[in-house]
Amino acid sequence: MAVGGTLSGAVAIALLSAFPAAAAGPHKGGTYGGGWIEDLSKIRPDRSLSPGEREDKRAQESVRSIVSLKVSATGDTVDGRLRAKYRCPSEPRGFDTTGPVEFGSAAIDGEGRFSARVPYSRTDDDGVERSGTATVKGKFNGGKARGKLKLTLKGGGETCRLLEERWQARDVAAPRRAPRNGKARRDTPYYGTNETIQDIFDAAGAPGPFMLRTARKKKRITHAFMRALWTCTGPNPAAGAYFENIDFVVDSKISKRGKFKKVSTVKVDDDDGTVTTFRTDFRGRFRNGKVEGTWRSSMESATLTCDTGRVSWKALP
């Protein structure tokens, strides 16, 4: 082809086929999990706490929101549930978590956008009723979704605001093209779902959200989050089954083959002289542009034994 000439039809078609068209709209019937998991280095540690408590608090504060979305089989509506951390002027170093912000059958337009506006009201653990109007906006692009949750809470003579409005979510089952480099990315959040079915939508349910984040400089996972189902037994009134948010400082090295493992046992002395033991087994592998693995958490005290069982999870950047 001469300089300044035109491409032949065959060459033009070949070049165009090398670049897939943008995936507008949602994955029909898809379930998306995620939220927002912040870089730990951006969160100031609370020096008044012990080193272990300090890291636990940073991990809890880093999970700014959790999101579960379920798209209809026709791809034209979406149901959702979100929770988010907020802070009030009366507690400048503290934070709390909203109750569920839920919406149903929000319309999805031709470009994958949706929005919902719902009233919110909840009495906090301190007995103060806080209320406002939540606005959820988002956009689907194939197996990815992102958006914002806006909510200003008023009550108790003050106005409280969310730590973060942005959120992201992924449907790990959505069709996608595997990247050239499927290794773990540094300084990257991964969003996805675990196999625990939440009681938040219809009888079909939706998987619980899962998130993790990799370190900036070293090839490590810094922290992770999962919303899973505990099953508890014993004479304690808390026995039964219930959902629990699990924030976890992983600090686990990623091997050259993309594998990682973190197994820990922590014993806490209770006020009554007994000991409560917490165990975590977290392992997985980065490959083909995604990360997947298993997670198991358990707790055993003098009056209560709780266990998530071994839960599988998957996530995408």
C-alpha positions as CSV (number, residue, x, y, z in Angstrom):
1,M,0.0,0.0,0.0
2,A,1.5,3.4,-1.0
3,V,1.9,6.1,1.5
4,G,-1.3,8.2,1.6
5,G,-3.3,5.4,0.0
6,T,-6.4,3.7,1.4
7,L,-6.6,0.3,3.3
8,S,-8.0,-2.6,1.3
9,G,-11.3,-4.0,2.5
10,A,-9.8,-7.2,3.8
11,V,-7.1,-5.3,5.7
12,A,-9.6,-2.9,7.2
13,I,-11.8,-5.8,8.4
14,A,-8.9,-7.6,9.9
15,L,-7.8,-4.5,11.8
16,L,-11.3,-3.8,13.1
17,S,-11.8,-7.3,14.2
18,A,-8.7,-7.0,16.4
19,F,-10.5,-4.4,18.6
20,P,-13.7,-5.8,20.1
21,A,-16.7,-3.5,20.3
22,A,-17.5,-1.9,23.7
23,A,-19.8,-4.1,25.8
24,A,-22.7,-1.7,26.4
25,G,-25.3,-2.6,28.9
26,P,-25.4,-5.3,31.6
27,H,-24.9,-9.1,31.5
28,K,-28.5,-10.3,31.3
29,G,-29.4,-12.2,34.4
30,G,-26.1,-11.3,35.9
31,T,-25.2,-10.9,39.6
32,Y,-22.6,-8.2,40.5
33,G,-20.7,-7.8,43.7
34,G,-18.3,-5.2,45.0
35,G,-18.4,-1.8,46.7
36,W,-15.3,0.3,47.4
37,I,-12.2,-0.9,49.1
38,E,-9.7,1.9,49.9
39,D,-5.9,1.8,49.9
40,L,-4.7,1.2,53.5
41,S,-1.9,3.8,53.1
42,K,-4.5,6.5,52.8
43,I,-6.1,5.7,56.1
44,R,-4.5,7.3,59.2
45,P,-3.8,4.8,61.9
46,D,-5.3,5.3,65.4
47,R,-2.3,5.5,67.7
48,S,-4.4,5.2,70.8
49,L,-5.1,1.5,69.9
50,S,-2.8,-1.5,70.2
51,P,-1.0,-2.5,66.9
52,G,-3.5,-5.4,66.3
53,E,-6.6,-3.3,67.0
54,R,-5.1,-0.4,64.9
55,E,-4.8,-2.6,61.8
56,D,-8.3,-4.1,62.3
57,K,-9.8,-0.7,62.5
58,R,-8.0,0.4,59.3
59,A,-9.2,-2.6,57.5
60,Q,-12.8,-1.9,58.6
61,E,-12.6,1.7,57.6
62,S,-11.1,0.8,54.2
63,V,-14.2,-1.0,53.2
64,R,-16.2,2.2,52.4
65,S,-19.2,0.4,50.9
66,I,-20.5,-3.0,49.8
67,V,-22.8,-3.5,46.8
68,S,-24.9,-6.4,45.5
69,L,-26.8,-6.1,42.2
70,K,-29.0,-8.5,40.3
71,V,-30.0,-7.8,36.7
72,S,-33.2,-9.2,35.3
73,A,-33.1,-12.0,32.7
74,T,-34.2,-9.5,30.1
75,G,-31.5,-7.0,31.1
76,D,-33.8,-4.1,31.4
77,T,-34.1,-3.7,35.2
78,V,-31.9,-4.2,38.2
79,D,-32.4,-4.8,41.9
80,G,-29.8,-3.7,44.5
81,R,-28.7,-3.5,48.0
82,L,-25.9,-1.2,49.3
83,R,-24.4,-0.4,52.7
84,A,-21.9,2.4,53.3
85,K,-19.6,3.8,56.0
86,Y,-20.4,7.3,57.3
87,R,-18.9,9.7,59.8
88,C,-20.5,12.3,62.1
89,P,-18.9,15.6,63.4
90,S,-19.4,14.4,67.0
91,E,-17.0,11.5,66.3
92,P,-14.3,12.8,63.9
93,R,-12.2,9.6,64.1
94,G,-15.0,7.1,64.3
95,F,-17.4,5.7,61.7
96,D,-20.5,3.7,61.5
97,T,-22.3,1.6,58.8
98,T,-25.7,2.4,57.3
99,G,-28.4,-0.2,57.2
100,P,-29.3,-1.6,53.8
101,V,-30.2,0.9,51.1
102,E,-32.5,-1.2,48.8
103,F,-34.1,-0.6,45.5
104,G,-36.0,-2.9,43.1
105,S,-36.7,-3.0,39.4
106,A,-34.7,0.2,38.5
107,A,-34.9,0.7,34.7
108,I,-31.7,0.2,32.7
109,D,-31.5,2.4,29.6
110,G,-30.0,1.6,26.2
111,E,-26.6,2.8,27.4
112,G,-26.6,0.7,30.5
113,R,-27.4,3.5,32.9
114,F,-29.8,3.2,35.9
115,S,-30.8,5.3,38.9
116,A,-33.0,4.9,42.0
117,R,-34.1,7.3,44.7
118,V,-35.2,5.8,48.0
119,P,-36.0,7.2,51.5
120,Y,-33.7,6.0,54.3
121,S,-34.2,5.9,58.1
122,R,-32.5,3.9,60.8
123,T,-31.8,4.1,64.5
124,D,-28.1,3.8,65.3
125,D,-26.6,1.8,68.1
126,D,-26.4,5.0,70.1
127,G,-30.2,5.4,69.9
128,V,-30.1,8.3,67.5
129,E,-32.5,8.1,64.5
130,R,-30.8,9.3,61.3
131,S,-32.6,9.7,58.1
132,G,-32.2,11.1,54.5
133,T,-32.9,10.3,50.9
134,A,-30.5,7.9,49.1
135,T,-29.7,8.4,45.4
136,V,-28.1,5.5,43.6
137,K,-26.7,6.0,40.1
138,G,-24.7,3.5,38.0
139,K,-23.7,2.2,34.6
140,F,-23.2,-1.3,33.3
141,N,-20.6,-2.1,30.8
142,G,-20.8,-5.9,30.3
143,G,-19.5,-7.6,33.4
144,K,-18.5,-4.3,35.0
145,A,-20.6,-1.7,36.8
146,R,-19.7,1.5,38.6
147,G,-21.6,4.4,40.1
148,K,-22.3,6.6,43.1
149,L,-24.4,6.4,46.3
150,K,-25.3,9.8,47.6
151,L,-26.8,10.0,51.1
152,T,-26.7,12.7,53.8
153,L,-27.9,11.6,57.2
154,K,-29.5,14.0,59.6
155,G,-30.3,13.3,63.2
156,G,-29.2,14.0,66.7
157,G,-28.6,17.7,65.9
158,E,-25.9,17.0,63.3
159,T,-25.3,16.0,59.7
160,C,-23.3,12.9,58.9
161,R,-21.7,12.1,55.5
162,L,-20.5,9.1,53.7
163,L,-16.8,8.3,53.6
164,E,-17.0,7.5,49.9
165,E,-19.7,7.9,47.3
166,R,-18.1,5.9,44.5
167,W,-18.6,2.1,44.1
168,Q,-17.6,-0.6,41.6
169,A,-19.0,-4.1,41.1
170,R,-18.2,-7.1,38.8
171,D,-20.1,-10.1,37.5
172,V,-17.4,-12.8,37.4
173,A,-19.6,-15.0,35.2
174,A,-20.0,-12.5,32.4
175,P,-18.2,-13.2,29.1
176,R,-14.9,-11.5,28.7
177,R,-11.7,-11.6,26.7
178,A,-8.7,-12.8,28.7
179,P,-6.0,-10.2,29.0
180,R,-2.5,-10.7,27.6
181,N,-1.0,-10.4,31.0
182,G,-3.1,-12.4,33.5
183,K,-0.8,-11.8,36.5
184,A,-1.7,-9.9,39.7
185,R,-1.8,-6.1,39.2
186,R,-0.2,-3.9,41.8
187,D,-2.1,-1.2,43.7
188,T,-5.4,-2.5,42.3
189,P,-8.8,-3.3,43.9
190,Y,-10.5,-6.5,42.8
191,Y,-14.3,-6.9,43.1
192,G,-16.5,-9.9,42.8
193,T,-18.7,-12.4,44.6
194,N,-18.5,-15.4,46.9
195,E,-20.8,-18.4,46.8
196,T,-22.8,-17.4,49.9
197,I,-26.4,-16.7,48.8
198,Q,-27.7,-13.6,50.4
199,D,-31.4,-13.2,51.5
200,I,-31.7,-9.9,49.8
201,F,-33.6,-10.5,46.5
202,D,-36.1,-13.0,45.4
203,A,-36.0,-16.7,46.0
204,A,-33.2,-17.1,43.5
205,G,-30.9,-15.0,45.8
206,A,-27.7,-13.3,44.9
207,P,-24.1,-14.0,45.9
208,G,-22.5,-12.1,48.7
209,P,-19.9,-9.5,47.7
210,F,-16.1,-10.0,47.9
211,M,-13.2,-7.5,47.6
212,L,-9.5,-7.4,48.0
213,R,-6.7,-5.0,47.3
214,T,-3.0,-5.4,46.2
215,A,-0.1,-3.4,47.5
216,R,1.5,-0.4,45.7
217,K,5.1,-1.5,45.6
218,K,5.4,-5.1,46.7
219,K,3.7,-8.1,45.2
220,R,1.3,-8.7,48.0
221,I,-2.3,-8.6,49.0
222,T,-2.9,-6.0,51.7
223,H,-6.4,-6.7,52.8
224,A,-9.7,-8.3,51.8
225,F,-13.4,-8.3,52.6
226,M,-16.2,-10.8,52.4
227,R,-19.9,-10.8,53.4
228,A,-20.6,-14.4,54.4
229,L,-23.0,-16.5,56.4
230,W,-22.0,-17.7,59.9
231,T,-23.6,-20.8,61.3
232,C,-23.4,-20.8,65.1
233,T,-24.2,-23.4,67.8
234,G,-24.2,-23.4,71.5
235,P,-26.2,-22.2,74.5
236,N,-25.4,-18.5,73.7
237,P,-28.5,-16.6,72.4
238,A,-26.5,-15.7,69.3
239,A,-26.7,-19.3,68.1
240,G,-28.3,-19.7,64.7
241,A,-27.4,-18.4,61.2
242,Y,-26.7,-14.9,60.3
243,F,-24.7,-12.7,57.8
244,E,-21.5,-11.1,59.0
245,N,-19.1,-8.6,57.4
246,I,-15.6,-10.0,57.6
247,D,-12.8,-7.4,57.2
248,F,-9.4,-9.0,57.1
249,V,-5.8,-7.7,57.0
250,V,-4.1,-10.3,54.7
251,D,-0.6,-9.0,54.2
252,S,0.2,-12.1,52.1
253,K,2.9,-12.5,49.5
254,I,1.9,-13.5,46.0
255,S,4.2,-16.1,44.6
256,K,5.7,-16.1,41.1
257,R,2.9,-18.5,40.0
258,G,0.3,-16.1,41.4
259,K,-0.5,-18.2,44.5
260,F,-1.0,-16.9,48.1
261,K,-2.1,-18.2,51.5
262,K,-2.8,-16.7,54.9
263,V,-3.7,-19.0,57.8
264,S,-4.0,-17.4,61.2
265,T,-5.2,-18.2,64.8
266,V,-5.9,-15.4,67.3
267,K,-6.8,-15.9,70.9
268,V,-8.5,-13.2,73.0
269,D,-8.9,-13.3,76.8
270,D,-12.5,-12.6,77.7
271,D,-13.6,-10.6,80.8
272,D,-15.0,-13.8,82.4
273,G,-11.6,-15.5,82.3
274,T,-12.4,-17.7,79.3
275,V,-10.7,-17.5,75.9
276,T,-12.2,-16.9,72.5
277,T,-10.3,-18.3,69.5
278,F,-10.6,-16.9,66.0
279,R,-9.3,-18.8,63.0
280,T,-9.0,-17.8,59.3
281,D,-7.9,-19.7,56.3
282,F,-7.6,-17.6,53.1
283,R,-5.9,-18.8,50.0
284,G,-6.1,-18.5,46.2
285,R,-4.4,-17.7,42.9
286,F,-4.2,-14.9,40.3
287,R,-4.4,-16.1,36.7
288,N,-6.1,-15.3,33.4
289,G,-6.7,-11.8,34.6
290,K,-8.8,-12.8,37.6
291,V,-8.3,-14.0,41.2
292,E,-10.1,-16.9,42.8
293,G,-9.8,-19.0,45.9
294,T,-11.4,-20.0,49.2
295,W,-12.0,-18.4,52.6
296,R,-13.0,-20.0,55.9
297,S,-13.5,-18.1,59.2
298,S,-14.5,-19.6,62.5
299,M,-14.8,-18.5,66.2
300,E,-15.0,-20.6,69.3
301,S,-15.8,-19.4,72.8
302,A,-17.0,-21.0,76.0
303,T,-20.6,-20.6,74.9
304,L,-20.6,-20.3,71.2
305,T,-19.0,-21.9,68.1
306,C,-19.4,-20.2,64.7
307,D,-18.1,-21.2,61.3
308,T,-18.5,-20.0,57.7
309,G,-17.4,-23.3,56.2
310,R,-15.1,-23.2,53.2
311,V,-16.4,-20.5,50.9
312,S,-15.3,-20.1,47.3
313,W,-14.9,-16.6,45.8
314,K,-13.9,-14.9,42.5
315,A,-13.0,-11.3,41.6
316,L,-11.8,-9.1,38.8
317,P,-9.9,-5.8,38.6
